[in-house]
C-alpha cells in the first residue's frame, strides 16, 4: 500500500491521504527502530549477500519499500537447476532448521505404521530380533529415521522414533516382497 501511494504521488501527482484507509494495521507505519536478530553463520552470509545487492548510492530513506520472505523446502526434483542437498552431522555444513511440521512430513510413520506396512509388503516379515535390530540401525540414519524427544532440552526425556517411507527400500534387501496384485504396496 505504501508503494502504491508513492507511485500515485510520483506518476499521477495524486495524494491519497484524503482517503481514509482505516483497514491498514497500526504496524503499517515504518519504524526507525532497528532490531538486531540472533543469526547463525549461514543467515549472516545471506544477509551480507543481500546488502551487496543494494547499490551503494541507494537512498536509505526511499519512499519505496521491499519485503523479502524466504521459504525453504526440500522437494525431490530431477531438474538440472536443482541444488543437491544432503543431511549431515558435519559441524561445518550450512545449518538448516526444520519446523516440527516439516519433520513430520519427512518422517510420517511411527513404529506401528512401519510395522503394518512391512506386514503388508513382505511375506516373511515377523516382529522378531531381526526386525528390531534392522529398525534400530536404520533409525540412526537420517535418510530413514528420526528420534523425537518430548523435551528436546532434556537428554533423559521420553523418545519416539519416526520413519521415512524410504526405509522400505532398505528393508527390501532383507525381506521377501509379496507378489504384486496390481496395487502399490509402498
C-alpha positions in Angstrom: 0.0 0.0 0.0 2.9 2.3 0.8 4.4 1.7 -2.6 1.1 2.2 -4.3 0.7 5.6 -2.5 4.2 6.6 -3.5 3.6 5.7 -7.2 0.3 7.5 -7.3 2.0 10.6 -6.0 5.0 10.3 -8.4 3.2 9.3 -11.6 -0.1 11.0 -11.3 0.5 13.8 -8.7 -2.3 12.2 -6.7 -2.3 12.4 -3.0 -4.2 9.5 -1.4 -4.1 10.9 2.1 -7.6 12.4 1.6 -8.9 8.8 1.6 -9.4 7.1 4.9 -7.5 3.8 4.7 -8.7 2.6 8.1 -8.2 -1.1 7.1 -4.4 -0.8 7.4 -3.0 -2.3 10.5 -1.3 0.1 13.0 2.0 -1.6 12.4 1.9 -0.4 8.8 3.9 2.7 9.5 7.6 2.2 9.2 9.7 2.5 12.3 13.2 4.0 12.6 14.0 1.4 15.2 16.4 -1.3 14.1 16.0 -4.7 15.6 19.0 -7.0 15.7 18.3 -10.7 15.4 20.4 -13.6 16.6 21.7 -15.1 13.3 23.7 -18.2 12.6 26.6 -18.1 10.1 24.5 -19.1 7.1 21.9 -16.4 7.9 24.7 -13.8 8.3 26.2 -14.7 4.9 22.8 -14.4 3.3 22.1 -11.0 4.8 25.6 -9.9 3.7 24.7 -11.1 0.2 21.5 -9.1 0.2 23.3 -6.0 1.4 25.8 -6.3 -1.5 22.9 -6.4 -4.0 21.8 -2.9 -3.0 23.7 -0.2 -4.8 25.9 2.0 -2.5 24.3 5.2 -3.8 20.8 4.0 -3.0 18.7 6.2 -0.8 18.3 4.7 2.7 15.1 6.7 3.3 13.5 5.8 -0.1 9.7 6.2 -0.3 9.5 2.6 -1.7 9.7 -0.5 0.4 10.7 -4.0 -0.4 10.0 -7.1 1.7 11.6 -10.5 1.4 10.1 -13.7 2.5 12.2 -16.8 2.1 10.6 -20.2 2.3 13.0 -23.2 2.2 11.6 -26.6 1.2 13.2 -29.8 0.4 11.5 -31.2 -2.7 12.7 -34.1 -4.8 13.5 -32.8 -8.3 15.2 -34.1 -11.5 15.7 -30.5 -12.7 19.2 -29.6 -13.9 19.0 -26.4 -11.9 18.1 -28.1 -8.6 20.7 -27.8 -5.8 21.7 -31.1 -4.2 21.0 -31.3 -0.5 22.3 -33.9 1.9 21.5 -34.4 5.5 24.7 -34.5 7.5 26.0 -34.2 11.1 29.1 -32.2 9.8 29.5 -29.1 12.1 30.9 -27.1 9.2 28.0 -27.6 6.9 25.4 -24.9 6.4 22.8 -25.2 9.1 19.1 -25.5 8.2 16.4 -25.8 10.8 13.2 -27.7 10.1 9.9 -27.0 11.8 8.1 -29.7 13.6 5.6 -29.9 10.7 8.4 -30.3 8.2 9.9 -33.1 10.2 6.6 -34.9 10.5 6.2 -34.5 6.7 9.6 -36.1 6.1 9.1 -38.8 8.8 5.3 -39.6 8.7 5.4 -43.1 10.1 5.7 -44.2 13.7 6.6 -47.8 14.7 3.1 -49.1 14.4 2.6 -47.7 10.9 6.0 -49.0 9.8 5.2 -52.5 11.1 1.8 -52.5 9.4 3.4 -51.5 6.1 6.1 -54.2 6.5 3.5 -56.9 7.2 1.5 -56.0 4.1 4.6 -55.6 1.9 6.7 -58.7 2.9 5.7 -62.3 3.0 8.4 -63.3 5.6 8.2 -60.3 7.9 8.0 -61.0 11.6 8.3 -58.8 14.6 11.4 -60.5 16.0 15.0 -59.7 16.9 16.0 -59.4 13.2 13.2 -56.8 12.7 14.1 -54.8 15.8 17.8 -54.8 15.1 17.3 -53.6 11.5 14.9 -50.9 12.6 17.2 -49.6 15.3 20.2 -49.5 12.8 18.1 -47.6 10.2 16.6 -45.2 12.7 20.1 -43.9 13.3 20.4 -43.0 9.6 18.6 -39.6 8.9 17.6 -40.8 5.5 15.3 -43.3 7.2 14.5 -42.4 10.7 14.3 -39.6 13.2 14.1 -39.8 17.0 12.0 -37.1 18.6 12.3 -36.2 22.3 9.3 -35.0 24.2 11.6 -32.4 25.9 14.5 -31.7 23.4 16.4 -29.8 26.2 16.4 -32.9 28.4 18.6 -35.8 27.3 16.7 -38.2 29.6 13.4 -37.2 28.1 10.9 -39.7 26.6 11.7 -40.6 22.9 9.7 -41.7 20.0 11.1 -42.9 16.6 9.5 -41.7 13.3 10.3 -43.2 9.9 10.6 -42.0 6.3 8.8 -44.3 3.8 12.2 -44.7 2.0 13.1 -47.2 4.8 11.2 -49.8 2.8 13.7 -49.7 0.0 16.4 -50.6 2.5 14.2 -53.3 4.1 13.6 -54.8 0.6 17.2 -56.2 0.8 16.3 -58.1 4.0 12.8 -59.4 3.4 10.9 -61.1 0.6 8.3 -58.9 -1.1 4.8 -60.2 -1.6 3.6 -60.9 -5.1 2.1 -57.7 -6.5 -1.6 -57.8 -7.1 -1.6 -54.6 -9.2 -1.7 -52.3 -6.1 1.2 -50.2 -5.0 2.5 -51.8 -1.7 4.6 -48.8 -0.6 
